Amino acid sequence: MLNIVIYALGTGGDIDPMVALGIELKRRGYNVAFLSNDYFKSIVVASGLEFVSVGTIDQYHKGNSAAAWESTNHTDNFEHYHAPAFEPAFEYVKNLSAKNALVLALSEENGASVAAEKFKISFIKIILSPNIIFSASKPPAPMSWAIPARIPRFIVRFLLRRNRKTKFKVLSKMPHTAAYRATRKRLQCPPVFHTESTALLQIGFFPEWFGMPAEDWPENIKLVGFPLQNRARIDVWKKLDDFIDQQGAPLIFTTGTGVRNVTELFEEGRKICELLQVPGVFVGGSGAELLRESALCSHMDYIDFEYALPKALAIVHHGGIGTTAQAIKAGVPQLIRPLKYDQPDNADRVYKLGLGTYVMPERFKAEQVAPMIDTMIQQAKNSKTLRHYAADVSNSSAIMDACDLIEQAYKTKEKISGDLLQENAVHS
């Protein structure tokens, strides 16, 4: 029987789609082991999957602290969260049999995928956001924002490819990667610069119209649509509905599951609600005390977006791909306040598609943002664009389609390997 190993680190939005993959693959009869941080153990175990720890809860919090989420901080998340997980993931995959194993992972420089390459185990890369895919023709935001239009495209392509290799060399000398590099040297798998992916297949969890594929994307990328994973919480439905019954349809504000510092968003968000005289539901963080001055606002630790967003006027959020997808499905406009990672690029795509707009955190001030939100709400009432993409996303079967592709790719690879062995046997 095929043993499938899923490796996933990140925040909840990164873990949920991979858990969904694991559930469906297990239903199809495969053995599934899920490698992740202890912070997600209860979610994985509750889904009926085997959990394998590659990190502690303390490491999760260090890698997702308020300081780690600052846009200029490029060290803490890697040094304290991702780097320590390399060796345990490497050792687990190392001990698998290459004949009946398959690794699914969110990146290629983690211990699971590196071990898969070293020990000739099939590896499939899962891509949650288009910004992960390198393109010199159509670079993702915020890089694309910084490139002057007057520079010829061929020069841009040359500089971006050169910059990619330079960044790798710089990263290989940074103090915060020292322990990681030492670990890889000891395990005899030092970092190597790759211009192309070593994955058997790459699966993009977003639709083609959102990804806007570039001409230089790898040929083995298949796009399946948004996975739309959502942790239903029936216990919060009543609280939300009671609030809406009293106040009316709200604006929803959230920073995402990994961000605990909500002060600026909540303070400015409260002012926005007061300026527009609309209710606001604020999700996550520990900022309930920031809202007590306003009768229009309510705080919730968690909200079920699939249930809540169709009842909302609009959502103001960080630009995580999971929240972005749920807002598109609900057909509500979104104002994105991107911090880092894939968020600026997701915001840029939402804007280009006419599904909302974005404001950088340093410019997120109530007096400037309130009119933008008001305009979005008014335009949304007759927006064919919102309805069109909502209908498309509602028909998504991303998890099933991804599992079909995984099975097909592995069987094809095994058949080719079997044919080669048979051919060699005949010639010998």
C-alpha positions in Angstrom: 0.0 0.0 0.0 1.2 3.5 -0.8 2.4 5.5 2.2 1.7 9.2 1.7 3.6 11.8 3.8 2.2 15.3 4.0 4.5 18.0 5.3 2.9 21.4 6.2 4.0 24.3 8.4 2.6 27.8 8.5 -0.6 29.1 10.0 -4.1 27.7 10.0 -4.7 28.8 6.4 -1.7 26.7 5.3 -2.6 23.6 7.3 -6.3 23.3 6.6 -6.0 22.5 2.8 -3.3 19.9 3.5 -5.5 18.2 6.2 -8.3 18.1 3.6 -6.0 16.4 1.1 -5.0 13.9 3.8 -8.6 13.1 4.7 -9.5 12.4 1.0 -6.4 10.4 0.3 -7.0 8.3 3.4 -10.6 7.7 2.2 -9.2 6.4 -1.0 -7.3 3.7 0.9 -3.8 5.2 1.4 -1.8 5.4 4.6 -1.3 9.0 5.4 1.2 10.5 7.9 1.0 14.3 8.6 4.2 16.0 9.6 3.6 19.4 11.3 4.1 21.4 14.4 2.6 20.3 17.7 0.4 23.4 17.6 -1.7 21.7 14.9 -1.8 18.2 16.5 -5.3 18.3 17.7 -6.6 19.4 14.3 -4.7 16.6 12.5 -5.7 13.9 15.0 -9.3 14.9 15.0 -9.3 14.4 11.3 -8.3 10.8 11.7 -4.8 11.2 10.4 -1.5 10.0 11.9 0.3 13.0 13.4 4.1 13.2 13.4 5.7 16.1 15.3 8.4 18.1 13.7 8.3 21.1 16.1 7.1 22.4 19.5 4.3 24.8 20.3 7.0 27.2 21.6 8.7 27.2 18.2 5.3 28.0 16.6 4.8 31.0 18.8 8.4 32.3 18.4 8.0 32.1 14.6 4.6 33.8 14.7 5.1 36.5 17.3 4.1 40.1 16.8 7.7 40.9 15.9 7.9 38.0 13.4 4.9 39.4 11.5 6.5 42.9 11.0 7.0 43.4 7.3 10.7 44.0 7.7 11.4 40.9 9.8 12.7 38.1 7.5 14.4 36.0 10.2 12.2 34.9 13.1 9.7 32.8 11.2 12.5 30.9 9.5 15.0 30.7 12.3 12.6 29.7 15.1 9.9 27.9 13.2 10.8 26.4 9.9 14.5 25.7 10.4 14.1 23.5 13.5 11.6 21.3 11.7 14.1 20.3 9.0 15.9 17.5 10.7 12.9 15.6 12.2 11.1 15.8 8.8 14.3 14.7 7.0 14.8 11.7 9.3 11.2 10.6 9.0 11.2 10.5 5.2 14.7 9.0 5.1 13.4 5.9 6.8 10.6 5.3 4.2 10.9 2.8 1.4 11.2 4.6 -2.0 9.2 1.8 -3.6 5.9 2.7 -1.9 6.1 6.2 -0.6 5.0 9.7 -1.8 5.7 13.1 -0.2 3.4 16.1 -0.5 4.8 19.3 0.8 4.2 23.1 0.6 7.8 23.9 -0.4 11.1 22.4 -1.6 13.6 23.4 1.0 12.1 21.6 4.0 13.4 18.3 5.4 10.7 16.2 3.9 11.1 17.3 0.3 14.9 17.4 0.5 15.0 13.9 1.8 12.6 12.8 -0.9 15.0 14.1 -3.6 18.1 12.6 -1.9 16.6 9.2 -1.4 14.7 9.0 -4.8 11.2 9.2 -3.3 8.4 10.7 -5.4 7.6 14.3 -4.4 4.7 16.5 -5.3 4.7 20.2 -4.5 1.5 21.9 -3.3 1.2 25.6 -4.0 -1.4 27.6 -2.1 -0.7 31.1 -3.6 0.6 32.2 -7.1 3.3 34.4 -5.7 5.3 31.2 -4.8 5.9 30.5 -8.5 8.9 32.4 -9.8 8.3 34.4 -12.9 10.6 36.8 -14.6 7.9 37.7 -17.2 5.1 38.5 -14.7 6.7 38.9 -11.2 4.3 38.9 -8.3 3.6 42.0 -6.1 5.2 43.7 -4.3 8.2 43.2 -6.6 6.1 44.1 -9.7 5.2 47.4 -8.0 8.8 48.4 -7.8 9.8 47.9 -11.4 9.6 51.1 -13.5 7.5 50.7 -16.7 10.2 52.3 -18.8 12.7 49.5 -18.3 12.6 47.0 -21.3 11.1 43.7 -20.4 14.1 41.6 -21.5 16.3 43.6 -19.1 13.7 43.0 -16.3 13.7 39.3 -17.0 17.5 39.2 -16.9 17.7 41.2 -13.6 15.0 39.1 -11.9 16.7 35.8 -12.7 20.0 37.2 -11.5 18.4 38.6 -8.4 16.9 35.2 -7.6 20.4 33.6 -7.5 21.9 36.5 -5.6 19.2 36.2 -2.9 20.1 32.5 -2.5 23.7 33.3 -2.1 23.0 36.1 0.5 20.6 33.8 2.4 23.4 31.2 2.5 25.5 33.7 4.5 23.0 35.2 6.9 23.5 34.6 10.6 19.9 33.4 11.1 20.4 30.6 8.6 23.6 29.3 10.2 22.1 26.5 12.3 19.9 25.4 9.4 23.0 25.3 7.0 25.0 23.4 9.6 22.2 20.8 10.0 22.0 20.3 6.2 25.7 19.9 6.0 25.7 17.3 8.8 22.9 15.4 7.0 24.9 15.6 3.7 22.3 17.6 1.9 23.7 21.2 1.7 21.5 23.8 0.1 21.8 23.9 -3.7 20.4 26.6 -6.0 17.8 25.2 -8.4 16.4 27.0 -11.4 13.7 24.4 -11.8 11.6 22.4 -9.4 12.5 18.8 -8.8 8.9 17.9 -8.0 7.1 15.2 -10.0 4.1 17.5 -10.2 3.1 20.9 -8.9 -0.5 21.6 -7.9 -1.8 25.1 -7.5 -4.7 25.6 -5.2 -6.3 28.5 -7.0 -8.2 29.0 -10.3 -6.5 30.0 -13.5 -8.2 33.4 -13.6 -6.8 34.2 -10.2 -3.3 32.8 -10.9 -3.0 34.7 -14.2 -0.3 32.2 -15.4 2.9 33.6 -16.9 4.5 32.3 -20.0 7.6 31.2 -18.0 5.7 29.1 -15.4 6.8 25.5 -15.2 4.9 23.1 -17.5 4.1 20.6 -14.7 1.9 23.0 -12.8 -1.8 22.1 -12.7 -4.3 24.5 -11.2 -7.3 23.0 -9.5 -9.1 26.0 -7.9 -9.5 27.2 -4.3 -9.8 24.4 -1.7 -12.2 26.5 0.4 -11.4 24.8 3.7 -13.4 26.3 6.6 -13.6 25.1 10.2 -17.3 25.2 10.9 -18.1 26.5 14.4 -21.8 26.3 15.0 -21.4 27.7 18.5 -20.5 31.1 17.1 -23.3 31.2 14.6 -25.9 32.3 17.2 -23.7 35.0 18.6 -23.2 36.4 15.1 -26.8 36.2 14.2 -27.9 37.9 17.4 -25.5 40.7 16.7 -26.8 41.1 13.1 -30.5 41.0 14.3 -29.7 43.9 16.6 -27.3 46.0 14.4 -27.8 44.9 10.8 -25.3 43.6 8.2 -21.7 44.3 9.4 -18.3 45.0 8.2 -15.9 42.2 9.2 -12.3 43.0 10.3 -9.6 40.3 10.8 -5.8 40.1 10.9 -5.6 36.4 10.3 -4.8 33.5 12.6 -1.1 34.1 12.9 -1.3 37.8 13.9 -1.9 38.7 17.5 -1.2 42.4 17.3 -4.5 43.9 16.3 -4.3 47.3 17.9 -4.0 49.5 14.8 -6.5 47.5 12.8 -9.1 47.5 15.5 -8.7 51.1 16.5 -9.0 52.4 13.0 -11.7 49.9 12.2 -13.8 51.1 15.1 -13.5 54.7 13.7 -14.5 53.5 10.2 -17.7 51.9 11.6 -18.5 55.1 13.5 -17.8 57.3 10.4 -20.0 55.1 8.2 -22.5 54.3 10.9 -22.4 50.6 10.2 -21.8 47.7 12.6 -18.5 45.9 12.8 -17.4 42.4 13.8 -13.8 42.2 14.7 -12.1 38.7 14.6 -9.0 37.3 16.3 -6.3 38.8 18.4 -6.9 40.0 21.9 -8.3 43.4 21.2 -11.9 43.2 22.6 -11.0 46.1 25.0 -10.3 48.4 22.1 -13.9 48.1 21.0 -15.8 48.8 24.2 -16.2 52.5 23.4 -18.4 51.8 20.5 -21.9 50.2 20.6 -21.5 49.4 16.9 -18.7 46.9 17.4 -18.4 43.3 18.6 -15.3 41.1 19.1 -15.1 37.3 18.4 -12.1 35.1 18.9 -13.0 33.0 15.8 -15.6 33.3 13.0 -16.9 30.8 10.5 -16.3 32.8 7.3 -18.3 30.4 5.1 -21.3 31.1 7.3 -20.6 34.8 8.1 -19.4 36.4 4.9 -22.6 36.1 2.9 -24.3 38.1 5.7 -21.6 40.8 5.7 -21.4 44.1 3.8 -17.6 43.7 3.1 -14.5 42.3 4.8 -11.3 44.1 5.7 -8.5 41.6 6.1 -4.8 40.7 5.8 -4.9 39.1 2.3 -4.3 35.5 3.3 -5.4 33.2 0.5 -8.0 31.3 2.5 -9.9 34.4 3.6 -9.5 35.9 0.1 -11.1 32.8 -1.5 -14.0 32.7 1.0 -14.7 36.4 0.3 -14.8 35.8 -3.4 -17.1 32.8 -2.9 -19.5 34.9 -0.8 -19.6 37.6 -3.4 -18.6 40.4 -0.9 -16.1 43.2 -1.7 -12.8 43.1 0.2 -10.3 45.7 1.3 -7.0 44.1 2.0 -4.4 45.4 4.4 -1.4 43.2 3.4 1.5 42.6 5.8 3.9 40.1 4.1 4.4 36.7 2.4 1.7 36.2 -0.3 -0.6 38.9 1.0 0.6 41.9 -1.2 0.3 39.7 -4.3 -3.1 38.4 -3.4 -4.2 42.0 -2.8 -2.9 43.0 -6.2 -4.8 40.2 -8.0 -8.1 41.0 -6.1 -7.7 44.7 -7.3 -7.0 43.7 -10.9 -10.0 41.4 -11.0 -12.3 44.2 -9.7 -13.1 42.2 -6.5 -11.9 44.9 -4.1 -8.9 47.0 -3.3 -6.0 47.3 -0.9 -4.3 49.8 1.4 -0.8 49.3 2.9 -0.8 49.2 6.7 1.0 52.5 7.1 -1.8 54.2 5.2 -4.6 52.4 6.9 -6.3 55.4 8.5 -10.1 55.7 9.0 -10.5 59.1 7.3 -8.9 57.7 4.1 -10.3 54.1 4.2 -13.9 54.8 5.2 -14.8 56.4 1.8 -13.2 53.6 0.0 -15.2 51.0 1.9 -18.4 53.0 1.4 -17.8 53.1 -2.4 -17.1 49.4 -2.5 -20.4 48.6 -0.6 -22.4 50.8 -2.9 -20.8 49.3 -6.1 -21.2 45.7 -4.8 -25.0 46.0 -5.0 -25.0 45.8 -8.8 -21.6 44.1 -9.4 -21.7 41.5 -12.1 -18.0 40.8 -11.4 -18.6 39.8 -7.8 -21.5 37.5 -8.8 -19.5 35.9 -11.7 -16.5 34.9 -9.7 -18.6 33.9 -6.7 -20.5 31.4 -9.0 -17.2 30.0 -10.4 -15.6 29.5 -6.9 -18.8 27.9 -5.6 -18.4 25.1 -8.1 -14.9 24.3 -7.0 -13.9 20.7 -6.5 -10.3 21.4 -5.8 -9.6 18.7 -3.2 -11.0 15.9 -5.3 -9.3 17.2 -8.5 -6.0 17.5 -6.7 -6.2 13.9 -5.4 -7.0 12.7 -8.9 -3.9 14.4 -10.2 -1.8 13.0 -7.4 -2.9 9.4 -8.1 -2.5 9.9 -11.9 1.0 11.4 -11.5 2.2 8.6 -9.2 0.8 5.8 -11.3 2.3 7.3 -14.4 5.7 7.6 -12.8 5.5 4.0 -11.5 4.5 2.7 -14.9 7.4 4.5 -16.6 9.8 3.1 -13.9 8.5 -0.4 -14.5 8.8 -0.1 -18.2 12.4 1.1 -17.9 13.3 -1.8 -15.6 11.7 -4.3 -18.0 13.6 -2.8 -20.9 16.9 -2.9 -19.1 16.3 -6.5 -18.1 15.6 -7.4 -21.8 18.8 -5.7 -23.0 20.9 -7.2 -20.2 
